Structures are given as structure tokens and as C-alpha cells.
Amino acid sequence: QIKKRYIALLSGKPEAPTSGFIRLPLIPDYDNRPLQTVDYEQGKPAVTRYELLSDLPPVRIAFYPETGRTHQLRVHAAHKDGLNNPILGDPLYGQPAERLHLHAERLEFRHPITNKILRITADCPF
């Protein structure tokens, strides 16, 4: 029941719609750890909702993961069946840079004791 919002800069402009869902099942790439790979037969479900925030370079996008697989956002951005544009600075699925341009901007959940909604935010530094 945790809601998350990530902000990322992409290496290029996706040809995908300006918002939507990416559904690519993921599995560890056993020959190339720590990489993950898309596997339509054995992969575990991985779903990401996305929204293009700016298509001017560098392209800014918001990711809302609905599942929590390892490297999910990074693979969904880079894979040809996803956005086909790696996150800037991604040394595993794109090109290394001074940093990975992926930031956890918001986390929201219900407190288990008080039952109040807690929202934690951190302004994006890029």
C-alpha cells in the first residue's frame, strides 16, 4: 500500500505515449549479475506507470512503480519494449556519468499505529 514517485532524466525522447504503463516481466540475468533482464516466460510481473513531464532535453519523466522489482525503473526506461531510452548516468543499462539521474521524490503510506497517511518528500536535485 506504499505509493512512490520517482523523477528521472532520460537519454532521449521516448516514442511511447506521454503517459501510460510499462509491463515487462523481470528476472535476474544469471550470466551478468547484477543485471536484470526481461523474460516473458519466467520473469516476475513488473509494472510501472509513467508520465512525461518535459520533452525538452534532457527529457524529464515521473515514474510510479506499482511493483518493486530490482532495477525495475532502470530496465523499463532502457528496454526496447519499454521507453527505449536509458536513465541518464545509468552505468548498467545506459552510459555512466557523474551520477544516476533517478530520484525518489515522494513516498506515501498509512502509519500502522495511528492510521494516518504519511507523505515524505525530497525535492529533486536535478
C-alpha positions in Angstrom: 0.0 0.0 0.0 3.0 2.3 -0.4 2.8 4.9 -3.2 6.1 6.1 -4.7 7.0 8.8 -7.2 10.4 9.0 -8.8 11.8 11.7 -11.1 14.3 10.8 -13.8 16.1 12.3 -16.7 16.2 10.2 -19.9 18.9 10.0 -22.5 16.4 10.8 -25.3 12.7 11.4 -26.1 10.6 8.2 -25.9 8.5 7.3 -28.9 5.9 6.0 -26.5 2.8 8.0 -25.5 3.3 10.8 -23.0 1.8 8.7 -20.2 1.0 5.1 -19.7 2.1 1.8 -18.3 5.1 -0.4 -18.9 4.6 -4.1 -18.2 7.8 -6.0 -18.7 8.4 -9.2 -16.5 11.9 -9.2 -15.0 14.3 -11.9 -14.0 17.9 -11.8 -12.8 20.4 -12.1 -15.7 22.3 -15.0 -14.1 25.2 -14.7 -16.5 25.6 -11.0 -16.0 24.9 -10.1 -12.3 23.7 -7.7 -11.0 21.8 -7.0 -14.3 18.1 -7.9 -14.6 16.5 -8.9 -17.9 13.1 -9.1 -19.5 11.8 -12.6 -19.7 8.2 -13.1 -20.9 8.2 -16.8 -19.9 9.9 -16.9 -16.5 10.1 -13.3 -15.4 8.1 -11.9 -12.4 5.5 -9.3 -13.1 6.8 -5.7 -13.1 4.5 -2.7 -13.7 5.5 1.0 -13.9 3.1 3.9 -14.6 4.9 6.8 -16.1 4.2 10.4 -17.1 6.4 12.6 -19.4 6.9 15.9 -17.6 9.1 17.7 -20.2 10.2 16.5 -23.6 12.8 19.2 -23.9 16.3 17.9 -23.5 17.0 16.4 -21.0 13.7 14.6 -21.0 12.1 14.7 -17.6 9.8 11.9 -16.5 7.9 10.7 -13.4 7.7 7.0 -12.6 5.1 5.5 -10.3 6.2 1.8 -9.7 3.3 -0.5 -9.0 5.6 -3.4 -8.2 9.0 -3.3 -6.7 11.4 -5.5 -8.7 15.2 -4.9 -8.6 16.2 -2.3 -11.2 12.6 -2.1 -12.4 12.6 1.6 -13.4 16.0 1.4 -15.0 15.1 -1.6 -17.1 11.7 -0.2 -18.0 13.3 3.0 -19.2 16.1 1.4 -21.2 14.5 -1.7 -22.7 13.3 -1.6 -26.4 9.8 -2.7 -25.3 9.7 -0.1 -22.6 10.7 3.6 -23.2 13.9 2.6 -25.2 15.8 5.5 -23.5 18.1 4.7 -20.5 18.1 7.0 -17.5 21.0 9.5 -17.8 24.1 8.3 -15.9 22.9 4.7 -15.7 26.2 2.6 -15.8 24.3 -0.7 -16.1 21.7 -0.1 -18.7 22.9 3.1 -20.4 26.0 5.2 -20.2 27.8 6.1 -16.9 28.0 9.8 -15.9 28.7 11.8 -12.8 25.6 10.4 -11.2 22.4 8.3 -11.9 19.6 10.8 -12.6 16.9 8.9 -10.8 15.5 10.5 -7.6 12.9 9.2 -5.1 10.7 12.3 -4.8 7.8 11.1 -2.8 6.8 8.2 -0.5 3.3 7.8 0.9 1.9 5.2 3.2 -0.6 4.7 6.1 1.0 4.6 9.5 0.4 1.2 11.1 -0.5 2.5 14.5 -2.1 5.9 14.0 -3.7 5.0 10.7 -2.8 8.5 9.3 -1.4 8.9 5.8 2.3 9.9 5.9 3.8 11.7 2.9 7.6 12.1 2.8 9.0 14.3 0.1 12.5 15.3 -1.1 13.0 17.9 -3.8 14.7 16.7 -6.9 18.3 18.0 -7.0 18.5 18.0 -10.8 
